[in-house]
Amino acid sequence: MKADVAILESDKTTDVAIQAMQEKNARSVLVSVRGEIVGIVSKTDILFKVISQGRNPGKVRLREIMTSPVLAVNPQTTIREALAIMDKKKVRQLMVHAYAAVLGMINREEISERIEQISLSLEDAALAGTPACIIDTKSITYIKDTSKAKFQCPYCGSPFDDTEALSKHIDRLHEETGILEGDYRKMVR
């Protein structure tokens, strides 16, 4: 959620909104009338409703191009619920509010970026050997610290604390018999 939100009165012009968006590095401004949020103007609104029609941004008022009402969620709304609202209403951003106070804006692009950051950090952690919830365990290699191992598999280098575990590992994976684990089917053919 972006907490630093630009809020402008509805009688301000679009060039003031453009300047506010640049200053806040925002994709939109909230539009108010005497402090109450009544609409939203996005960069897309300015592009399609002002610039592409050859209108002067210094003369077009925000109330003329704003989208109203503003779709809003409370801080307890989950990301999944917020995305579902965005999909249903065909919008890219939602206002986050508590009672009458604007807490910030949440938008689809920032959600996607954050999910990607989380995914990459989990991938880095998994590749470094830290346990992570991984659905396809074959997609990464889990690296163990072999410096503390008492025994190592001569075939693959896997670390073990005792000879019995090493012996079962070799029997199960490298000789593929499983005799030590009680599987005598392969022995009798």
Secondary structure per residue as TSV (DSSP state, phi and psi in degrees):
chain	resnum	aa	ss	phi	psi
A	1	M	-	360.0	136.2
A	2	K	B	-94.8	115.4
A	3	A	-	-86.4	-23.2
A	4	D	-	-87.5	88.6
A	5	V	-	-104.6	138.4
A	6	A	-	-84.6	128.0
A	7	I	E	-125.1	123.9
A	8	L	E	-126.0	150.8
A	9	E	E	-69.4	151.2
A	10	S	T	-65.3	-19.2
A	11	D	T	-87.7	-1.4
A	12	K	S	-72.0	156.0
A	13	T	B	-91.3	164.2
A	14	T	H	-65.6	-28.5
A	15	D	H	-66.0	-32.1
A	16	V	H	-67.5	-39.1
A	17	A	H	-64.9	-41.5
A	18	I	H	-61.1	-44.4
A	19	Q	H	-63.0	-42.8
A	20	A	H	-64.0	-40.3
A	21	M	H	-64.3	-40.2
A	22	Q	H	-64.9	-43.3
A	23	E	H	-63.8	-39.8
A	24	K	H	-92.4	-3.8
A	25	N	T	52.1	49.5
A	26	A	-	-111.5	162.0
A	27	R	S	-97.9	-8.0
A	28	S	E	-160.1	169.3
A	29	V	E	-128.8	146.0
A	30	L	E	-87.6	144.8
A	31	V	E	-110.8	132.7
A	32	S	E	-126.8	158.8
A	33	V	E	-125.8	115.4
A	34	R	T	48.8	43.2
A	35	G	T	88.8	-10.7
A	36	E	E	-96.8	129.3
A	37	I	E	-70.6	123.0
A	38	V	E	-121.5	-11.0
A	39	G	E	-169.4	-179.1
A	40	I	E	-142.2	142.1
A	41	V	E	-125.4	124.0
A	42	S	E	-105.1	169.7
A	43	K	H	-59.4	-36.7
A	44	T	H	-64.0	-41.8
A	45	D	H	-58.1	-45.7
A	46	I	H	-65.2	-41.9
A	47	L	H	-62.1	-48.8
A	48	F	H	-85.3	-33.2
A	49	K	H	-94.4	-12.3
A	50	V	T	-124.4	-67.6
A	51	I	G	-61.6	-50.2
A	52	S	G	-66.7	-20.0
A	53	Q	G	-95.9	5.5
A	54	G	T	71.1	19.3
A	55	R	-	-81.1	153.5
A	56	N	-	-83.6	116.5
A	57	P	T	-60.5	-21.6
A	58	G	T	-79.4	-8.1
A	59	K	T	-117.4	-17.2
A	60	V	-	-85.6	123.4
A	61	R	B	-82.0	149.7
A	62	L	H	-60.6	-36.5
A	63	R	H	-62.1	-22.9
A	64	E	H	-76.7	-26.8
A	65	I	H	-119.6	-1.9
A	66	M	-	-69.2	154.2
A	67	T	B	-97.4	131.3
A	68	S	S	-142.2	142.9
A	69	P	S	-77.2	166.6
A	70	V	-	-82.2	129.6
A	71	L	-	-77.6	131.6
A	72	A	E	-135.5	153.2
A	73	V	E	-131.3	161.4
A	74	N	-	-93.2	167.2
A	75	P	T	-63.1	-19.6
A	76	Q	T	-84.6	-5.2
A	77	T	-	-65.6	133.9
A	78	T	-	-78.3	162.5
A	79	I	H	-60.8	-42.0
A	80	R	H	-60.0	-44.2
A	81	E	H	-65.4	-41.6
A	82	A	H	-62.4	-44.2
A	83	L	H	-64.5	-36.0
A	84	A	H	-64.4	-41.0
A	85	I	H	-63.7	-45.0
A	86	M	H	-59.4	-42.6
A	87	D	H	-64.3	-46.5
A	88	K	H	-64.4	-41.8
A	89	K	H	-92.5	-3.5
A	90	K	T	57.3	50.5
A	91	V	-	-125.6	163.5
A	92	R	S	-105.8	-11.1
A	93	Q	E	-146.9	154.8
A	94	L	E	-134.8	147.5
A	95	M	E	-84.3	140.4
A	96	V	E	-106.3	125.9
A	97	H	E	-139.2	156.3
A	98	A	E	-130.3	116.9
A	99	Y	T	57.2	-117.2
A	100	A	T	-100.7	-1.0
A	101	A	E	-93.0	132.8
A	102	V	E	-80.7	121.6
A	103	L	E	-94.8	-27.8
A	104	G	E	164.2	-168.9
A	105	M	E	-126.5	144.9
A	106	I	E	-125.1	135.1
A	107	N	E	-134.0	159.9
A	108	R	H	-58.2	-42.0
A	109	E	H	-64.3	-42.6
A	110	E	H	-67.2	-36.1
A	111	I	H	-63.1	-46.7
A	112	S	H	-60.8	-44.2
A	113	E	H	-61.2	-42.7
A	114	R	H	-66.8	-41.0
A	115	I	H	-63.4	-40.3
A	116	E	H	-63.5	-42.1
A	117	Q	H	-61.3	-43.1
A	118	I	H	-63.7	-44.3
A	119	S	H	-60.7	-44.3
A	120	L	H	-66.6	-38.3
A	121	S	H	-68.5	-35.8
A	122	L	H	-66.8	-39.5
A	123	E	H	-63.3	-45.3
A	124	D	H	-60.8	-43.6
A	125	A	H	-63.8	-41.9
A	126	A	H	-65.7	-42.4
A	127	L	H	-67.4	-27.0
A	128	A	T	-82.9	-6.4
A	129	G	T	106.4	-3.0
A	130	T	-	-78.4	131.4
A	131	P	-	-60.1	138.6
A	132	A	-	-143.5	158.7
A	133	C	-	-76.7	104.6
A	134	I	-	-120.3	127.5
A	135	I	S	-75.5	-49.8
A	136	D	-	-100.7	98.1
A	137	T	G	-68.6	-17.1
A	138	K	G	-80.1	-9.5
A	139	S	G	-77.8	-16.1
A	140	I	S	-136.0	167.2
A	141	T	-	-109.1	126.7
A	142	Y	-	-86.5	121.9
A	143	I	-	-100.9	125.0
A	144	K	-	-105.2	152.1
A	145	D	-	-78.9	109.3
A	146	T	G	-86.7	-6.6
A	147	S	G	-67.2	-25.1
A	148	K	G	-98.2	-0.8
A	149	A	-	-77.3	141.5
A	150	K	S	-82.8	-33.6
A	151	F	E	-133.3	150.4
A	152	Q	E	-129.2	141.6
A	153	C	-	-67.1	128.0
A	154	P	T	-70.4	-17.0
A	155	Y	T	-89.8	-44.3
A	156	C	T	-122.3	-8.9
A	157	G	-	83.2	6.4
A	158	S	-	-63.8	138.8
A	159	P	E	-84.5	146.7
A	160	F	E	-142.0	150.8
A	161	D	S	-87.7	-26.1
A	162	D	S	-141.7	163.8
A	163	T	H	-69.8	-30.3
A	164	E	H	-64.2	-44.6
A	165	A	H	-64.9	-40.8
A	166	L	H	-62.6	-44.2
A	167	S	H	-62.4	-43.3
A	168	K	H	-64.9	-38.6
A	169	H	H	-62.1	-48.3
A	170	I	I	-63.1	-43.6
A	171	D	I	-61.2	-44.3
A	172	R	I	-77.3	-44.1
A	173	L	I	-97.4	-38.7
A	174	H	I	-97.6	-34.5
A	175	E	S	-99.7	-11.7
A	176	E	-	52.9	35.5
A	177	T	-	-104.4	-41.7
A	178	G	-	73.9	16.5
A	179	I	G	-62.4	-41.9
A	180	L	G	-63.8	-22.3
A	181	E	G	-93.8	6.0
A	182	G	T	91.3	12.3
A	183	D	-	-97.1	98.8
A	184	Y	-	-96.1	0.5
A	185	R	T	-61.4	-40.4
A	186	K	T	-73.1	-21.8
A	187	M	T	-75.6	-35.5
A	188	V	-	-104.2	109.0
A	189	R	-	-131.4	360.0
